[in-house]
Each structure stands twice: as structure tokens, then as C-alpha cells.
Amino acid sequence: MQELIAAYLFQHKKCPLPGIGHLSERLRDAEQVPGEKKITAPVPEIIFSNHAADPAEFIEFITANKFISREEAGYLLDKCCEEMQALPASGSILIPGAGKFIKDPVDKLIFVPTALPSYYLPDVPAERVIHADSSHSMLVGDKETSTAAMTEYYTEAEPERKKRRWLWAALVLLLLSAATIVYYFNDDAHNAVFGNAQKDQAAPAGQTYRKIP
């Protein structure tokens, strides 16, 4: 019966299991890994859900493949599902190519999918190319943004940074000028209110006459 479950699942991407739920197949999306410069391949995986699904078409499938009546097919499917529910803690039921049903420590039925060999779906090398005239998504910290948004941010921020640099330069010049003025007026040679305060020293007067003997 497990072989029929697997065959129906892979053909129809879904297989109902009365009283348990259903199995379904989905294709996991490819994922980009920028740090490793690669793209992981899209991988098909089998998902188990405890939501009920109509088993009518699956019973028809069993009937056609085993050449039995619908009643017999329904009975075989119900019996298989009862065996899954009655699994002991160490038991398992294999669904070929898909995975296996087991019981977890709290006696809950779970499905463990079969992992496909990595060489069937290898990763693809991928190096990101940035075009100057195109917008690309990017991560800034833990937030996603775009190159266009970041370019606009820095374009708006640059004049503000230049303005701040000029303000700092003007402040430094102002402080230097103030320090020079303070030093000038505190110097002993320049402590008058206006001009140079150093006293002039009069030169001795020269002789204006000559003694005649």
C-alpha cells in the first residue's frame, strides 16, 4: 500500500490519508546566499498536514492499480492509516522515495521527509553585479532598502555635511582670533587702551655750542 501512496503522491502532488491528514509535494524556492556567492537550487519537499482531504480519487487510483472493488480499496487505505496511527514509539512506516512516518516522544504521528542527494540539485555559483543606473535591493544593518534610496539619502546628506564642516572651520577661526586679541591686550608692551603703551626713552641732547678758549 505504501508504494501506491508514493506513486499517487508523485503523480498528483498530493495524497489523502483518511483519519490522519494528507501528504503534499511542493517546490521550495531557490535562495540567494550573497556571502557565499551562490544560489541554492529549488528543492522539492514532502509536507505532512493533519488537515483532512477527500480520498475519493485516491481510492479510484487504488482500484485501478490493484484491480479490486472500491470497497476493497477503501478498506485497504483505512487499514494502512490505522497502522500508521497505531505505530509504537520505536516503529516506522516507510513511504518509498518520500519519507517515513514515526511517533515522537509524546506519541504524536510525524512525517520525516527523505532528503534528496545534493549532487542531484547542486548549488549555482552567482556573483552579484551592480549597475550604476539600476536600483538593487540591499541590507543596511537588519533593514532592507535599495541602492536608489541610499543614493538619494547620501545626496541629500552631503550639503548638510559640507555646511557643518564650514561652521566648524568658522568656529575654529573665531576662537583663534579671540585668543590672539586676549594675548595682545594682556602683554605688558600692549596693555594700553589704544596703540603701543611702551614709554619712549628720550635720547640725550647734543651740544649746541662750542667753548672758545
KERO-498005 format. One record per residue: x, y, z of N, C-alpha, C, O in turn; residue in one letter; chain; residue number from 1. Coordinates in Angstrom, 2 decimals. Example, Ala and Ser with C-alpha at 12.3 -4.5 7.8 and 13.67 -1.06 7.14 Angstrom:
NODE    n.c1    n.c2    n.c3   ca.c1   ca.c2   ca.c3    c.c1    c.c2    c.c3    o.c1    o.c2    o.c3 resn chain resi
NODE   13.19   -5.69    7.80   12.30   -4.50    7.80   13.20   -3.30    7.80   14.24   -3.32    8.46    a     A    1
NODE   12.85   -2.25    7.08   13.67   -1.06    7.14   12.90    0.03    7.87   13.41    1.14    8.04    s     A    2
//
This chain:
NODE    n.c1    n.c2    n.c3   ca.c1   ca.c2   ca.c3    c.c1    c.c2    c.c3    o.c1    o.c2    o.c3 resn chain resi
NODE    0.81   -1.21    0.00    0.00    0.00    0.00    0.86    1.28    0.00    0.48    2.29   -0.59    m     A    1
NODE    2.02    1.20    0.68    2.89    2.36    0.75    3.40    2.77   -0.64    3.61    3.95   -0.91    q     A    2
NODE    3.60    1.76   -1.52    4.06    2.06   -2.88    2.99    2.85   -3.65    3.32    3.73   -4.44    e     A    3
NODE    1.74    2.52   -3.43    0.65    3.24   -4.10    0.52    4.67   -3.56    0.22    5.60   -4.31    l     A    4
NODE    0.74    4.83   -2.25    0.72    6.17   -1.67    1.79    7.03   -2.33    1.54    8.18   -2.70    i     A    5
NODE    3.00    6.47   -2.48    4.10    7.22   -3.09    3.80    7.53   -4.55    4.04    8.64   -5.01    a     A    6
NODE    3.28    6.53   -5.29    3.00    6.74   -6.71    1.94    7.82   -6.91    2.09    8.68   -7.78    a     A    7
NODE    0.88    7.78   -6.11   -0.17    8.79   -6.25    0.34   10.18   -5.83    0.01   11.18   -6.46    y     A    8
NODE    1.15   10.21   -4.79    1.70   11.48   -4.32    2.56   12.14   -5.39    2.42   13.34   -5.62    l     A    9
NODE    3.44   11.40   -6.04    4.34   11.99   -7.02    3.62   12.34   -8.33    4.06   13.23   -9.06    f     A   10
NODE    2.52   11.64   -8.62    1.76   11.95   -9.84    0.82   13.15   -9.63    0.66   13.98  -10.53    q     A   11
NODE    0.21   13.23   -8.46   -0.82   14.25   -8.23   -0.38   15.35   -7.26   -1.15   16.27   -6.98    h     A   12
NODE    0.84   15.26   -6.75    1.41   16.26   -5.82    0.67   16.33   -4.49    0.89   17.24   -3.70    k     A   13
NODE   -0.23   15.36   -4.25   -0.98   15.34   -3.01   -1.58   13.95   -2.81   -1.99   13.29   -3.76    k     A   14
NODE   -1.62   13.51   -1.55   -2.20   12.19   -1.29   -2.96   12.22    0.04   -2.36   12.48    1.08    c     A   15
NODE   -4.28   11.97    0.01   -5.07   11.98    1.24   -4.85   10.70    2.05   -4.68    9.62    1.50    p     A   16
NODE   -4.86   10.86    3.37   -4.74    9.73    4.28   -5.87    9.85    5.30   -5.73   10.60    6.27    l     A   17
NODE   -6.98    9.13    5.11   -8.17    9.28    5.96   -7.86    9.07    7.44   -7.18    8.12    7.82    p     A   18
NODE   -8.36    9.98    8.26   -8.16    9.89    9.70   -6.82   10.43   10.16   -6.59   10.54   11.37    g     A   19
NODE   -5.93   10.77    9.24   -4.59   11.26    9.59   -4.36   12.67    9.06   -3.94   13.56    9.80    i     A   20
NODE   -4.65   12.86    7.78   -4.40   14.14    7.13   -4.06   13.91    5.67   -4.76   13.17    4.98    g     A   21
NODE   -3.00   14.53    5.19   -2.58   14.30    3.82   -1.12   14.68    3.64   -0.57   15.48    4.40    h     A   22
NODE   -0.50   14.10    2.63    0.85   14.45    2.21    0.76   15.31    0.96   -0.13   15.11    0.13    l     A   23
NODE    1.67   16.27    0.82    1.69   17.09   -0.39    3.14   17.38   -0.77    4.03   17.41    0.08    s     A   24
NODE    3.33   17.60   -2.04    4.67   17.93   -2.54    4.70   19.40   -2.96    3.77   19.88   -3.61    e     A   25
NODE    5.75   20.09   -2.60    5.91   21.48   -3.03    7.37   21.71   -3.40    8.27   20.99   -2.97    r     A   26
NODE    7.58   22.73   -4.20    8.93   23.07   -4.63    9.42   24.26   -3.82    8.88   25.37   -3.93    l     A   27
NODE   10.43   24.03   -3.01   10.99   25.12   -2.22   11.76   26.07   -3.14   12.53   25.62   -3.99    r     A   28
NODE   11.55   27.36   -2.98   12.18   28.35   -3.86   13.70   28.33   -3.75   14.27   28.01   -2.71    d     A   29
NODE   14.33   28.70   -4.87   15.78   28.89   -4.84   16.11   30.08   -3.93   15.34   31.04   -3.85    a     A   30
NODE   17.24   30.00   -3.26   17.63   31.06   -2.32   19.03   31.58   -2.67   19.94   30.81   -2.96    e     A   31
NODE   19.16   32.91   -2.62   20.46   33.53   -2.87   21.22   33.63   -1.56   20.67   34.04   -0.53    q     A   32
NODE   22.51   33.26   -1.61   23.39   33.38   -0.44   24.52   34.32   -0.84   25.56   33.86   -1.30    v     A   33
NODE   24.32   35.67   -0.67   25.32   36.64   -1.16   26.71   36.44   -0.57   27.71   36.58   -1.26    p     A   34
NODE   26.76   36.10    0.74   28.07   35.94    1.37   28.90   34.83    0.77   30.12   34.90    0.75    g     A   35
NODE   28.23   33.78    0.27   28.95   32.64   -0.33   28.93   32.68   -1.86   29.44   31.78   -2.52    e     A   36
NODE   28.32   33.76   -2.42   28.25   33.94   -3.87   27.68   32.71   -4.57   28.29   32.15   -5.48    k     A   37
NODE   26.48   32.30   -4.12   25.84   31.14   -4.74   24.33   31.25   -4.61   23.81   32.04   -3.83    k     A   38
NODE   23.63   30.44   -5.40   22.18   30.31   -5.33   21.86   28.83   -5.11   22.29   27.98   -5.89    i     A   39
NODE   21.11   28.55   -4.05   20.74   27.16   -3.80   19.63   26.76   -4.78   18.78   27.56   -5.14    t     A   40
NODE   19.66   25.52   -5.18   18.70   25.02   -6.16   17.30   24.89   -5.55   17.18   24.63   -4.35    a     A   41
NODE   16.25   25.08   -6.36   14.89   24.82   -5.87   14.72   23.33   -5.59   14.99   22.50   -6.47    p     A   42
NODE   14.29   22.99   -4.39   14.26   21.58   -3.97   12.82   21.14   -3.71   12.10   21.80   -2.97    v     A   43
NODE   12.39   20.03   -4.32   11.06   19.50   -3.99   11.08   18.87   -2.60   12.04   18.18   -2.25    p     A   44
NODE   10.04   19.10   -1.83    9.97   18.52   -0.49    8.55   18.06   -0.20    7.58   18.59   -0.74    e     A   45
NODE    8.45   17.06    0.66    7.16   16.47    1.02    6.72   17.04    2.37    7.48   17.03    3.34    i     A   46
NODE    5.50   17.55    2.41    4.95   18.16    3.61    3.78   17.32    4.11    2.93   16.88    3.34    i     A   47
NODE    3.73   17.12    5.42    2.61   16.40    6.03    1.73   17.40    6.77    2.21   18.25    7.51    f     A   48
NODE    0.43   17.29    6.55   -0.55   18.14    7.24   -1.63   17.26    7.84   -2.02   16.25    7.25    s     A   49
NODE   -2.12   17.63    9.02   -3.18   16.84    9.65   -4.57   17.27    9.20   -5.57   16.78    9.74    n     A   50
NODE   -4.65   18.18    8.22   -5.95   18.59    7.68   -6.48   17.49    6.73   -5.74   16.95    5.90    h     A   51
NODE   -7.75   17.18    6.87   -8.35   16.11    6.07   -8.48   16.51    4.61   -8.64   17.69    4.29    a     A   52
NODE   -8.39   15.52    3.72   -8.58   15.73    2.28   -9.46   14.60    1.75   -9.43   13.48    2.27    a     A   53
NODE  -10.22   14.89    0.71  -11.16   13.91    0.15  -10.37   12.75   -0.50   -9.57   12.99   -1.40    d     A   54
NODE  -10.60   11.49   -0.05   -9.84   10.36   -0.59  -10.47    9.69   -1.81   -9.97    8.66   -2.27    p     A   55
NODE  -11.55   10.24   -2.34  -12.30    9.56   -3.40  -11.41    9.24   -4.60  -11.42    8.11   -5.09    a     A   56
NODE  -10.66   10.21   -5.10   -9.82    9.98   -6.29   -8.69    9.00   -6.00   -8.30    8.22   -6.86    e     A   57
NODE   -8.16    9.05   -4.78   -7.09    8.11   -4.43   -7.64    6.68   -4.36   -6.95    5.73   -4.75    f     A   58
NODE   -8.86    6.53   -3.87   -9.47    5.20   -3.83   -9.68    4.67   -5.25   -9.47    3.48   -5.50    i     A   59
NODE  -10.08    5.54   -6.18  -10.20    5.13   -7.59   -8.85    4.70   -8.13   -8.76    3.75   -8.90    e     A   60
NODE   -7.80    5.40   -7.73   -6.43    5.06   -8.17   -6.04    3.68   -7.65   -5.44    2.89   -8.39    f     A   61
NODE   -6.36    3.38   -6.40   -6.05    2.06   -5.83   -6.83    0.97   -6.55   -6.32   -0.10   -6.85    i     A   62
NODE   -8.10    1.28   -6.81   -8.97    0.31   -7.51   -8.39   -0.05   -8.87   -8.34   -1.23   -9.23    t     A   63
NODE   -7.96    0.95   -9.62   -7.44    0.71  -10.98   -6.11   -0.03  -10.96   -5.86   -0.86  -11.84    a     A   64
NODE   -5.27    0.24   -9.96   -3.94   -0.38   -9.93   -3.93   -1.77   -9.31   -3.06   -2.57   -9.65    n     A   65
NODE   -4.84   -2.08   -8.43   -4.87   -3.41   -7.79   -6.00   -4.29   -8.33   -6.13   -5.45   -7.94    k     A   66
NODE   -6.81   -3.71   -9.25   -7.90   -4.46   -9.87   -8.84   -5.04   -8.83   -9.17   -6.23   -8.85    f     A   67
NODE   -9.26   -4.18   -7.93  -10.19   -4.58   -6.88  -11.37   -3.60   -6.86  -11.36   -2.60   -7.58    i     A   68
NODE  -12.35   -3.88   -6.05  -13.53   -3.01   -5.98  -13.21   -1.76   -5.16  -12.19   -1.69   -4.47    s     A   69
NODE  -14.08   -0.79   -5.25  -13.90    0.45   -4.49  -13.96    0.16   -2.98  -13.23    0.77   -2.19    r     A   70
NODE  -14.84   -0.77   -2.60  -14.97   -1.10   -1.18  -13.67   -1.71   -0.65  -13.21   -1.37    0.44    e     A   71
NODE  -13.09   -2.61   -1.44  -11.83   -3.23   -1.02  -10.71   -2.20   -0.97   -9.88   -2.21   -0.06    e     A   72
NODE  -10.67   -1.30   -1.96   -9.65   -0.27   -1.99   -9.77    0.65   -0.79   -8.77    1.00   -0.16    a     A   73
NODE  -11.01    1.05   -0.46  -11.23    1.90    0.71  -10.80    1.21    2.00  -10.24    1.83    2.90    g     A   74
NODE  -11.09   -0.13    2.07  -10.72   -0.89    3.26   -9.20   -0.94    3.42   -8.68   -0.75    4.52    y     A   75
NODE   -8.48   -1.19    2.32   -7.01   -1.26    2.38   -6.41    0.09    2.81   -5.45    0.13    3.58    l     A   76
NODE   -6.98    1.18    2.30   -6.46    2.50    2.66   -6.72    2.80    4.13   -5.84    3.30    4.83    l     A   77
NODE   -7.93    2.49    4.62   -8.24    2.72    6.03   -7.34    1.88    6.94   -6.88    2.36    7.98    d     A   78
NODE   -7.10    0.63    6.55   -6.25   -0.25    7.36   -4.82    0.28    7.44   -4.20    0.23    8.50    k     A   79
NODE   -4.30    0.78    6.30   -2.94    1.33    6.27   -2.85    2.56    7.19   -1.87    2.72    7.92    c     A   80
NODE   -3.86    3.41    7.16   -3.85    4.62    8.00   -3.97    4.25    9.48   -3.37    4.91   10.33    c     A   81
NODE   -4.75    3.20    9.80   -4.87    2.75   11.19   -3.53    2.23   11.69   -3.18    2.45   12.85    e     A   82
NODE   -2.78    1.54   10.84   -1.46    1.05   11.22   -0.50    2.22   11.51    0.33    2.14   12.41    e     A   83
NODE   -0.62    3.29   10.73    0.22    4.47   10.98   -0.11    5.08   12.35    0.78    5.46   13.10    m     A   84
NODE   -1.41    5.17   12.65   -1.83    5.76   13.92   -1.42    4.89   15.11   -1.19    5.40   16.20    q     A   85
NODE   -1.33    3.58   14.88   -1.02    2.65   15.97    0.47    2.35   16.08    0.86    1.42   16.78    a     A   86
NODE    1.29    3.12   15.41    2.74    2.88   15.45    3.26    2.93   16.88    2.87    3.81   17.64    l     A   87
NODE    4.15    1.99   17.27    4.79    2.08   18.58    5.87    3.17   18.56    6.20    3.70   17.50    p     A   88
NODE    6.40    3.49   19.72    7.39    4.57   19.84    8.62    4.34   18.97    9.21    5.29   18.47    a     A   89
NODE    9.01    3.09   18.79   10.22    2.79   18.01    9.91    2.36   16.58   10.83    2.04   15.83    s     A   90
NODE    8.63    2.33   16.20    8.26    1.85   14.87    8.25    2.95   13.82    8.33    4.14   14.15    g     A   91
NODE    8.16    2.55   12.57    8.08    3.50   11.45    7.44    2.81   10.25    7.49    1.59   10.11    s     A   92
NODE    6.83    3.62    9.39    6.27    3.13    8.13    6.88    3.95    7.01    6.74    5.17    6.99    i     A   93
NODE    7.55    3.29    6.09    8.27    3.96    5.01    7.36    4.20    3.81    6.64    3.30    3.38    l     A   94
NODE    7.40    5.42    3.28    6.76    5.75    2.01    7.89    5.91    1.00    8.60    6.91    1.02    i     A   95
NODE    8.08    4.94    0.11    9.28    4.90   -0.74    9.50    6.21   -1.51    8.60    6.72   -2.18    p     A   96
NODE   10.72    6.74   -1.40   11.09    7.94   -2.14   10.59    9.22   -1.53   10.99   10.31   -1.96    g     A   97
NODE    9.71    9.13   -0.52    9.12   10.33    0.07    9.58   10.57    1.50    9.93   11.69    1.86    a     A   98
NODE    9.59    9.52    2.33    9.98    9.65    3.72    9.36    8.55    4.55    9.02    7.49    4.03    g     A   99
NODE    9.22    8.81    5.84    8.65    7.79    6.71    7.84    8.43    7.84    8.11    9.55    8.27    k     A  100
NODE    6.83    7.68    8.29    6.03    8.09    9.45    6.62    7.47   10.70    6.96    6.28   10.72    f     A  101
NODE    6.74    8.28   11.76    7.23    7.80   13.05    6.40    8.46   14.15    5.60    9.36   13.88    i     A  102
NODE    6.59    8.01   15.39    5.93    8.62   16.54    6.99    9.41   17.33    8.10    8.93   17.56    k     A  103
NODE    6.61   10.63   17.74    7.54   11.42   18.55    7.39   11.03   20.03    6.55   10.20   20.35    d     A  104
NODE    8.19   11.60   20.94    8.15   11.18   22.36    6.79   11.36   23.03    6.53   10.71   24.03    p     A  105
NODE    5.93   12.23   22.50    4.60   12.41   23.11    3.53   11.65   22.34    2.35   11.97   22.44    v     A  106
NODE    3.95   10.65   21.57    3.05    9.76   20.84    2.28   10.46   19.71    1.17   10.07   19.37    d     A  107
NODE    2.89   11.50   19.15    2.27   12.20   18.03    2.87   11.68   16.72    4.08   11.54   16.61    k     A  108
NODE    2.01   11.41   15.74    2.48   10.92   14.45    3.09   12.06   13.64    2.45   13.09   13.42    l     A  109
NODE    4.34   11.89   13.21    5.01   12.90   12.40    5.61   12.24   11.16    5.81   11.03   11.12    i     A  110
NODE    5.88   13.07   10.18    6.45   12.58    8.92    7.84   13.17    8.75    8.04   14.37    8.88    f     A  111
NODE    8.81   12.30    8.45   10.19   12.72    8.22   10.49   12.56    6.73   10.62   11.43    6.26    v     A  112
NODE   10.59   13.66    5.97   10.82   13.53    4.52   12.22   13.04    4.20   13.16   13.25    4.97    p     A  113
NODE   12.34   12.40    3.06   13.65   11.94    2.59   14.38   13.10    1.92   13.83   13.76    1.04    t     A  114
NODE   15.62   13.34    2.35   16.42   14.41    1.75   17.03   13.93    0.44   17.62   12.85    0.39    a     A  115
NODE   16.88   14.73   -0.60   17.47   14.37   -1.88   18.98   14.55   -1.83   19.46   15.50   -1.20    l     A  116
NODE   19.74   13.67   -2.47   21.20   13.85   -2.51   21.58   15.20   -3.14   20.98   15.61   -4.13    p     A  117
NODE   22.55   15.87   -2.57   22.91   17.22   -3.03   23.43   17.24   -4.46   23.31   18.26   -5.14    s     A  118
NODE   24.02   16.11   -4.94   24.56   16.14   -6.29   23.47   16.13   -7.36   23.75   16.41   -8.52    y     A  119
NODE   22.21   15.80   -6.98   21.12   15.89   -7.94   20.69   17.35   -8.17   20.25   17.71   -9.26    y     A  120
NODE   20.83   18.16   -7.15   20.42   19.57   -7.22   21.55   20.44   -6.67   21.45   20.97   -5.57    l     A  121
NODE   22.63   20.58   -7.44   23.79   21.34   -6.94   23.49   22.84   -6.87   22.63   23.35   -7.58    p     A  122
NODE   24.24   23.53   -5.99   24.15   24.98   -5.93   24.78   25.60   -7.17   25.65   25.00   -7.79    d     A  123
NODE   24.32   26.80   -7.51   24.82   27.50   -8.70   25.67   28.69   -8.25   25.19   29.52   -7.48    v     A  124
NODE   26.93   28.81   -8.73   27.73   29.99   -8.39   27.06   31.25   -8.93   26.56   31.26  -10.06    p     A  125
NODE   27.04   32.30   -8.14   26.39   33.55   -8.56   27.07   34.72   -7.88   27.12   34.81   -6.66    a     A  126
NODE   27.61   35.63   -8.70   28.22   36.85   -8.17   27.36   38.03   -8.58   27.04   38.19   -9.75    e     A  127
NODE   26.99   38.84   -7.62   26.08   39.94   -7.87   26.78   41.05   -8.65   27.90   41.44   -8.35    r     A  128
NODE   26.07   41.55   -9.68   26.58   42.65  -10.50   25.72   43.87  -10.24   24.50   43.82  -10.36    v     A  129
NODE   26.37   44.98   -9.89   25.66   46.23   -9.61   25.80   47.17  -10.81   26.91   47.52  -11.19    i     A  130
NODE   24.68   47.57  -11.39   24.67   48.54  -12.48   24.39   49.93  -11.91   23.49   50.12  -11.09    h     A  131
NODE   25.18   50.88  -12.35   25.08   52.23  -11.79   23.71   52.87  -12.02   23.23   53.64  -11.19    a     A  132
NODE   23.08   52.54  -13.15   21.80   53.17  -13.48   20.59   52.32  -13.09   19.47   52.59  -13.53    d     A  133
NODE   20.80   51.29  -12.26   19.70   50.42  -11.85   19.60   50.41  -10.33   20.59   50.64   -9.63    s     A  134
NODE   18.41   50.13   -9.84   18.19   50.04   -8.40   18.21   48.58   -7.98   17.58   47.73   -8.61    s     A  135
NODE   18.93   48.29   -6.90   19.06   46.93   -6.40   18.69   46.93   -4.92   18.92   47.90   -4.20    h     A  136
NODE   18.12   45.81   -4.49   17.83   45.67   -3.06   19.11   45.40   -2.31   20.04   44.79   -2.83    s     A  137
NODE   19.17   45.88   -1.06   20.35   45.69   -0.24   19.96   45.75    1.23   18.91   46.30    1.59    m     A  138
NODE   20.82   45.17    2.08   20.59   45.19    3.51   21.48   46.24    4.15   22.68   46.29    3.91    l     A  139
NODE   20.87   47.09    4.98   21.62   48.06    5.78   21.33   47.72    7.23   20.25   48.04    7.74    v     A  140
NODE   22.28   47.07    7.90   22.01   46.53    9.23   21.04   45.37    9.10   21.33   44.38    8.43    g     A  141
NODE   19.89   45.48    9.75   18.88   44.43    9.64   17.67   44.88    8.84   16.62   44.24    8.88    d     A  142
NODE   17.80   46.00    8.12   16.70   46.53    7.33   17.01   46.44    5.84   18.14   46.67    5.42    k     A  143
NODE   15.99   46.10    5.06   16.16   46.01    3.62   15.79   47.33    2.97   14.75   47.92    3.27    e     A  144
NODE   16.64   47.79    2.08   16.38   49.02    1.33   16.87   48.81   -0.09   17.07   47.67   -0.52    t     A  145
NODE   17.07   49.90   -0.84   17.54   49.79   -2.22   18.68   50.77   -2.44   18.86   51.72   -1.69    s     A  146
NODE   19.45   50.49   -3.50   20.57   51.38   -3.81   20.07   52.77   -4.19   20.74   53.76   -3.91    t     A  147
NODE   18.90   52.85   -4.82   18.35   54.16   -5.20   18.04   54.98   -3.96   18.32   56.18   -3.91    a     A  148
NODE   17.45   54.33   -2.94   17.11   55.04   -1.71   18.36   55.51   -0.98   18.39   56.61   -0.44    a     A  149
NODE   19.40   54.67   -0.97   20.64   55.05   -0.30   21.34   56.17   -1.04   21.92   57.06   -0.42    m     A  150
NODE   21.30   56.15   -2.38   21.91   57.23   -3.16   21.21   58.55   -2.88   21.86   59.58   -2.72    t     A  151
NODE   19.87   58.51   -2.82   19.11   59.72   -2.52   19.43   60.24   -1.13   19.54   61.45   -0.91    e     A  152
NODE   19.59   59.30   -0.18   19.90   59.70    1.21   21.24   60.42    1.29   21.35   61.47    1.92    y     A  153
NODE   22.27   59.84    0.64   23.59   60.45    0.71   23.65   61.75   -0.10   24.40   62.66    0.24    y     A  154
NODE   22.86   61.83   -1.20   22.82   63.06   -1.99   22.24   64.20   -1.17   22.71   65.34   -1.24    t     A  155
NODE   21.20   63.90   -0.38   20.59   64.92    0.47   21.47   65.25    1.67   21.47   66.39    2.15    e     A  156
NODE   22.21   64.28    2.15   23.01   64.48    3.35   24.32   65.21    3.08   24.85   65.84    3.99    a     A  157
NODE   24.85   65.14    1.85   26.15   65.74    1.55   26.18   67.25    1.76   27.11   67.72    2.41    e     A  158
NODE   25.19   68.06    1.26   25.22   69.51    1.52   25.20   69.82    3.01   25.84   70.77    3.46    p     A  159
NODE   24.46   69.02    3.78   24.38   69.26    5.22   25.74   69.01    5.87   26.15   69.75    6.77    e     A  160
NODE   26.44   67.98    5.42   27.76   67.71    5.98   28.74   68.81    5.62   29.56   69.21    6.45    r     A  161
NODE   28.66   69.31    4.37   29.54   70.41    3.98   29.26   71.65    4.81   30.18   72.36    5.22    k     A  162
NODE   27.98   71.92    5.07   27.60   73.09    5.87   28.18   72.97    7.27   28.69   73.94    7.82    k     A  163
NODE   28.10   71.77    7.84   28.64   71.58    9.19   30.15   71.76    9.21   30.70   72.31   10.16    r     A  164
NODE   30.84   71.29    8.14   32.29   71.46    8.10   32.67   72.95    8.06   33.62   73.35    8.73    r     A  165
NODE   31.93   73.76    7.29   32.21   75.20    7.23   31.93   75.87    8.57   32.67   76.77    8.96    w     A  166
NODE   30.90   75.44    9.26   30.61   76.00   10.58   31.72   75.71   11.57   32.10   76.57   12.36    l     A  167
NODE   32.23   74.50   11.53   33.33   74.14   12.43   34.58   74.95   12.10   35.29   75.41   13.00    w     A  168
NODE   34.85   75.12   10.81   36.03   75.90   10.41   35.91   77.35   10.87   36.87   77.93   11.36    a     A  169
NODE   34.70   77.93   10.71   34.48   79.31   11.15   34.63   79.43   12.66   35.17   80.42   13.15    a     A  170
NODE   34.15   78.43   13.40   34.27   78.47   14.85   35.73   78.41   15.30   36.12   79.12   16.22    l     A  171
NODE   36.53   77.56   14.63   37.95   77.46   14.97   38.66   78.79   14.71   39.46   79.24   15.53    v     A  172
NODE   38.35   79.41   13.56   38.98   80.71   13.25   38.57   81.77   14.27   39.38   82.60   14.66    l     A  173
NODE   37.31   81.73   14.70   36.84   82.70   15.69   37.56   82.52   17.01   37.96   83.51   17.64    l     A  174
NODE   37.75   81.29   17.43   38.46   81.03   18.68   39.92   81.46   18.59   40.46   82.00   19.56    l     A  175
NODE   40.56   81.22   17.45   41.96   81.65   17.26   42.06   83.17   17.31   42.99   83.70   17.92    l     A  176
NODE   41.11   83.87   16.68   41.12   85.34   16.69   40.94   85.87   18.10   41.63   86.81   18.51    s     A  177
NODE   40.02   85.29   18.85   39.78   85.73   20.22   41.01   85.51   21.08   41.35   86.35   21.91    a     A  178
NODE   41.68   84.37   20.90   42.88   84.09   21.68   43.99   85.08   21.36   44.72   85.52   22.25    a     A  179
NODE   44.11   85.45   20.08   45.14   86.42   19.69   44.87   87.78   20.31   45.80   88.42   20.79    t     A  180
NODE   43.62   88.23   20.31   43.26   89.52   20.89   43.53   89.54   22.39   44.07   90.51   22.92    i     A  181
NODE   43.15   88.46   23.08   43.38   88.38   24.53   44.86   88.44   24.85   45.28   89.14   25.77    v     A  182
NODE   45.65   87.69   24.08   47.11   87.71   24.30   47.67   89.11   24.07   48.52   89.56   24.84    y     A  183
NODE   47.21   89.80   23.02   47.73   91.13   22.68   47.50   92.12   23.81   48.41   92.87   24.18    y     A  184
NODE   46.28   92.13   24.37   45.96   93.11   25.40   46.48   92.73   26.78   46.49   93.56   27.68    f     A  185
NODE   46.90   91.50   26.95   47.49   91.11   28.22   49.01   91.20   28.21   49.64   90.96   29.24    n     A  186
NODE   49.59   91.54   27.10   51.04   91.73   27.00   51.38   93.09   27.63   50.68   94.07   27.40    d     A  187
NODE   52.48   93.15   28.43   52.90   94.40   29.10   53.20   95.51   28.11   53.03   96.69   28.42    d     A  188
NODE   53.64   95.14   26.93   54.01   96.15   25.93   52.81   96.65   25.15   52.91   97.59   24.35    a     A  189
NODE   51.65   96.00   25.39   50.47   96.39   24.62   49.24   96.45   25.51   48.16   95.99   25.12    h     A  190
NODE   49.40   96.99   26.71   48.28   96.97   27.64   47.53   98.28   27.72   46.67   98.41   28.60    n     A  191
NODE   47.79   99.25   26.87   47.01  100.49   26.85   45.71  100.25   26.09   45.55   99.25   25.39    a     A  192
NODE   44.82  101.18   26.26   43.54  101.03   25.57   43.74  101.12   24.08   43.13  100.35   23.33    v     A  193
NODE   44.57  102.03   23.63   44.82  102.18   22.20   46.32  102.15   21.96   47.08  102.70   22.75    f     A  194
NODE   46.73  101.55   20.94   48.11  101.63   20.45   49.12  100.96   21.37   48.78  100.13   22.21    g     A  195
NODE   50.42  101.36   21.17   51.54  100.78   21.89   51.73  101.53   23.19   51.84  102.76   23.16    n     A  196
NODE   51.78  100.86   24.33   51.88  101.51   25.64   53.31  101.60   26.15   53.53  102.11   27.25    a     A  197
NODE   54.27  101.13   25.40   55.67  101.19   25.86   56.17  102.64   25.81   56.00  103.32   24.80    q     A  198
NODE   56.81  103.14   26.95   57.29  104.51   27.04   58.51  104.73   26.17   59.41  103.89   26.08    k     A  199
NODE   58.51  105.88   25.54   59.67  106.24   24.73   60.80  106.72   25.63   60.54  107.39   26.63    d     A  200
NODE   62.00  106.40   25.31   63.20  106.85   26.03   63.84  108.00   25.25   64.26  107.83   24.11    q     A  201
NODE   63.91  109.20   25.91   64.47  110.37   25.22   65.98  110.23   25.07   66.68  109.86   26.01    a     A  202
NODE   66.44  110.52   23.91   67.89  110.46   23.65   68.55  111.70   24.24   67.94  112.77   24.21    a     A  203
NODE   69.77  111.60   24.77   70.47  112.78   25.32   70.65  113.87   24.26   70.95  113.59   23.10    p     A  204
NODE   70.46  115.11   24.70   70.59  116.23   23.74   72.05  116.46   23.35   72.96  116.38   24.18    a     A  205
NODE   72.23  116.73   22.13   73.61  117.01   21.63   74.06  118.44   21.99   73.23  119.30   22.30    g     A  206
NODE   75.33  118.68   21.96   75.84  120.03   22.23   75.48  120.97   21.13   75.66  120.68   19.95    q     A  207
NODE   74.94  122.16   21.56   74.52  123.15   20.55   75.48  124.33   20.43   75.29  125.24   19.62    t     A  208
NODE   76.54  124.29   21.31   77.53  125.40   21.19   78.90  124.82   21.48   79.04  123.71   21.99    y     A  209
NODE   79.90  125.61   21.13   81.28  125.19   21.35   82.02  126.28   22.14   81.91  127.46   21.82    r     A  210
NODE   82.77  125.88   23.18   83.52  126.80   24.05   84.75  127.30   23.34   85.53  126.52   22.78    k     A  211
NODE   84.92  128.68   23.38   86.10  129.28   22.71   87.14  129.59   23.81   86.79  130.24   24.79    i     A  212
NODE   88.34  129.16   23.70   89.37  129.45   24.69   89.79  130.94   24.66   90.66  131.35   25.44    p     A  213
//
